[in-house]
Amino acid sequence: VQLQASGGGLVQAGGSLRLSCAVSGLTFGNSAIAWFRQAPGKEREGIACIVSDNDDTVYSDSVKGRFTISRDNAKNTGYLQMNSLKPEDTAVYYCNVNVYWGKGTLVTVSS
């Protein structure tokens, strides 16, 4: 099983980025997908999740209203659309499916 996260980069505050998580080696459509992030010196936190059966979504308070999680089962890919980015969103972002983790992609938001 492999998860490849991409789409991170440097963006100014107020800007947007779209992260992707390409998944291979498992039945993607049967799995929930989650995004986590870890800022320097802080613990990893879960920020968004989309379930497999009805595409219900859950967000942490820190990103609710600004981030949108989605999935494309035909492409075995999950997404995290991040809008109105803030400097405190700076972190390494990881995707998670079942017990599997991607390597992470760095998002840096400048003020």
N, C-alpha and C positions, 0 to 999 in steps of 0.2 A: 504494500500500500504506500502510495506517495501523495503528499500534499505539497503543492508549490504555490506559495503566496507571492504576489507581485503587485506593483502599482504604487509603492511607496515613493517618497521623494521629499523635496523641500518646497514648501508653499508658504505664502504670506497669510497672516491672520485674515480670516474672512473668506479664504479661498476654499477650493474643493479638490478632492482626490477620490478616485475609485479604485479600491483594492479588489483583486481577483484571487481566487483559490481554486486551482485546477487539481482535481482529484482523480487518481487512477488506482486500480487494483481492488475496488470494492463496489458493491451495488449502491451507487450514489443516491438514487432516488428513494431508498429506504432509510436514509440516515438523516439525522438532524445535523445542522452545521452551526458552529459557533465561532465568534471572533473574540479574541482576548487581546489585551495589550499590557505591556510592561514598560513603565517609565523608569528612568534612571533612579536607582535607590528605592524603588517601590515594588510592592508585590504585584504579581500578575493578576489582572482583574478581567472578569467576563463582562463584555459590553453589549453583545447582541447574539441572538440565537434564532434560527428558523427551523421549525419542525418539519418532518417529512410528510405527514399524512394530509394536513390541511394548510400548510404554509403559514401557520400562526407564528407570530414573531414576538420576541421579548427584548427589551432594551434596558440597560442601566440608566439610572437617572442622569448620569453625567453626559450621555449622548442622545437621550430621547429627544425627538423633534429635529435633530440635526443629521443623524446617521440613519441609513436605510439598508437593511440586509435583504438579500434576495438570492435566488438560485435559478439555474438553468439546467434542468436534469438532462436535457439532450446533449449538453456540452460538458456534463460532469463538472460544473463550475459553480462556485458560490461567489457572491459579490458583497462588498460593503461600500456603499456610496456615502461619502463624508462631506458634508456641507458646513458652511459657517465655522470653519476650523479655528481653533483657539491655540495659543501657545501651550496650554496645559494638555492638549491632545498629543503633544510630542511623545512618542513611544515607539517601541517595536511592536508591530501588530502580528498576531498569530491566528491562523485558522485551525479549527479542531473539528474532527469527525470521529465519533466513537472514541477510541483510545488513541487515535493518531493525531499528530501535530505536524504542521508545516514548520519550516525553518524561520519564518518571520520576515517581515519587511519593515524597514525603518521609515517612519513618518516624522518629519521635522517641520514645525510650524513657527515661523518667525514673526516677531511682533512689529 
